Amino acid sequence: MQNETCCVHMRALSATLLPSIGSCLSAVAVRKLQEPWYTGLQKPKHTLPDCCSGHIKTIVYSGIGFASYLVYKEGNGCEGPAKVPLILYGTHLAVNLSWQPAYLYLKNLDFGCCAISVVTATGVLVAHAFYKIEKKAAYLFAPYLLYLCYNTCHMFSLRKLNKNAIQ
C-alpha cells in the first residue's frame, strides 16, 4: 500500500514538473538566440520584465502539468479515454516549447506570430479535451490560456512595432 501511494505521488510530481523542466531547457536556447536581434527590437509597453517571465511560466506550467496528471488518473491512464487528450497535450507541449527558439533562430516575426497562434489554438483544444475527462483539469488550464493569449498579443504587437525590421 505504501509503495502504491509513493508511486501515485511520484506520477503527480513528475507530471507537474515536466512542463517547467522543458521550459527551462527551452530558455537556455532562447537566451543564446536573443542576442543581438531580439534585444534590438522595439518592445510593446506591455512587455513583462525579464525577472517575471520565468516565475509566471513556472506557475502556469505547473498547473497544466498537474492537469495532465488528473486526466491520466481519471481517464485510466494511456489505455483509457485519456489516451487522445494526453497525446494532444504532449504534442502541444512540444510545439509550445519549440516555437520561441524556432522564431528567434529564424529571426522572423511573421513566423513567431503564426507559431504562437498555433500554440494558443492547440492549448484551447487540449483544455477542451481535458474538460471531457476531468473538469478540474480544464480549470487548471485557464491561467495558462490567459498567459498564451498575452503572449499572442505581445507577439503581434512586436511584429507591428517592428514591421520594418530586417527579417
C-alpha positions in Angstrom: 0.0 0.0 0.0 2.8 2.4 0.9 4.6 1.7 -2.4 1.5 2.3 -4.3 0.9 5.7 -2.6 4.5 6.7 -3.3 4.1 5.7 -6.9 1.0 7.9 -7.2 2.8 10.8 -5.7 5.7 10.4 -8.0 3.4 10.4 -11.0 1.7 13.5 -9.9 5.0 15.2 -9.1 6.6 14.2 -12.4 3.6 15.3 -14.4 3.6 18.6 -12.6 7.3 19.3 -13.1 7.7 18.1 -16.7 6.5 21.3 -18.4 8.6 23.5 -16.2 11.7 21.4 -16.8 11.0 21.6 -20.6 10.6 25.4 -20.3 14.0 25.7 -18.5 15.7 23.7 -21.3 13.9 25.9 -23.9 15.0 29.0 -22.1 18.7 28.0 -22.5 18.2 28.0 -26.3 16.2 31.3 -26.1 18.9 33.1 -24.1 21.6 32.2 -26.7 19.4 33.2 -29.7 18.1 36.6 -28.3 21.3 38.5 -28.9 21.5 40.9 -30.7 18.5 40.6 -32.9 15.6 40.3 -30.4 17.1 42.6 -27.8 17.4 45.2 -30.5 13.7 45.2 -31.4 11.3 47.8 -30.2 9.2 46.3 -27.4 5.5 47.0 -26.7 4.7 48.9 -23.5 3.0 45.7 -22.0 6.3 43.7 -22.2 6.9 41.8 -19.0 10.2 42.4 -17.2 12.6 39.5 -17.7 12.5 38.7 -14.0 8.7 38.0 -14.1 8.6 35.7 -17.1 10.2 32.7 -15.5 8.1 32.9 -12.4 4.9 33.1 -14.4 5.8 30.2 -16.6 6.7 28.0 -13.6 3.3 28.7 -12.0 1.2 28.2 -15.2 3.2 25.2 -16.4 2.9 23.5 -13.0 -0.9 23.9 -13.4 -1.1 22.3 -16.8 1.3 19.6 -15.7 -0.9 18.7 -12.7 -3.9 18.9 -15.0 -2.3 16.2 -17.2 -1.9 14.0 -14.1 -5.6 14.5 -13.2 -6.6 13.4 -16.7 -4.3 10.5 -16.6 -5.7 9.4 -13.3 -9.4 9.9 -14.1 -9.1 8.7 -17.6 -7.5 5.3 -16.7 -4.0 6.2 -18.0 -2.9 6.0 -21.6 -5.1 3.0 -22.3 -8.5 4.6 -21.4 -10.4 7.6 -22.7 -7.5 9.9 -21.7 -5.3 8.5 -24.5 -6.2 11.0 -27.2 -6.2 14.1 -24.8 -2.8 13.1 -23.4 -1.3 12.7 -26.9 -2.8 16.1 -27.9 -1.2 17.5 -24.7 2.2 16.0 -25.4 2.1 17.4 -28.9 1.0 20.8 -27.7 3.8 20.8 -25.1 6.4 20.0 -27.8 5.1 22.8 -30.1 4.9 25.2 -27.2 8.5 24.6 -26.0 9.9 24.9 -29.5 8.1 27.8 -31.1 10.2 30.6 -29.4 13.6 29.1 -30.1 12.5 28.5 -33.7 11.3 32.0 -34.4 14.4 33.5 -32.7 16.7 31.2 -34.8 14.9 32.3 -38.0 14.7 35.9 -36.8 11.2 36.1 -38.3 8.4 37.8 -36.5 5.8 36.6 -39.0 6.8 33.0 -38.2 6.6 33.9 -34.5 3.0 35.2 -34.9 1.9 32.1 -36.8 3.6 29.8 -34.3 2.2 31.4 -31.1 -1.3 31.3 -32.8 -0.9 27.5 -33.3 0.3 27.1 -29.7 -2.7 29.1 -28.4 -5.2 27.2 -30.6 -3.9 23.8 -29.6 -3.9 24.9 -25.9 -7.6 25.6 -26.2 -8.1 22.2 -27.8 -6.2 20.5 -25.0 -8.2 22.3 -22.4 -11.4 21.2 -24.1 -10.3 17.6 -24.4 -9.3 17.7 -20.7 -12.7 19.1 -19.8 -14.3 16.0 -21.2 -12.3 13.8 -18.9 -11.9 15.9 -15.7 -13.3 19.4 -15.3 -10.8 20.4 -12.7 -8.0 19.8 -15.2 -9.6 22.2 -17.7 -9.9 24.8 -14.9 -6.2 24.4 -14.2 -5.6 25.3 -17.8 -7.3 28.7 -17.5 -4.3 30.7 -16.2 -2.1 29.1 -18.8 -4.6 30.0 -21.6 -4.6 33.6 -20.4 -0.8 33.6 -20.5 -0.9 32.2 -24.0 -3.3 35.0 -25.0 -1.0 37.6 -23.5 2.0 36.0 -25.5 -0.1 36.1 -28.7 -1.0 39.7 -28.2 2.6 40.5 -27.3 4.0 38.8 -30.4 1.5 40.6 -32.8 2.4 43.9 -31.1 6.1 43.2 -31.5 5.6 42.5 -35.2 3.5 45.7 -35.7 6.2 47.8 -33.9 9.0 46.3 -35.9 7.4 45.9 -39.3 10.4 47.5 -41.0 12.9 45.3 -39.1 15.0 43.0 -41.2 13.6 39.5 -41.4 
